[in-house]
Amino acid sequence: MQVTLSVIKHLIKTGAAVDITNKEDIERRPPNSTIVFYSTGINGLNGIVLMDNVNGQLYAVAGRVSNLFILAA
């Protein structure tokens, strides 16, 4: 579902999602995760929220950083 970037940031601020925007050791998206929310703008993808299908935990990337494009692929 498409949302605004401020919604993704709000999920991080309230603790509903874990912020992995600047996490160092991300190499690929885990196979047991699904993109549940995404934010786009005129330059393309701005942020995503992933859900771990095993435990239901939400993980968010809020910003156009390398982790965003690693996890969105």
Secondary structure, 3 states (H helix, E strand, C coil): CECCHHHHHHHHHCCCEEECCCCCCCCCCCCCEEEEEEEEECCEEEEEEEEECCCCCEEEEECCCHHHHHHHC
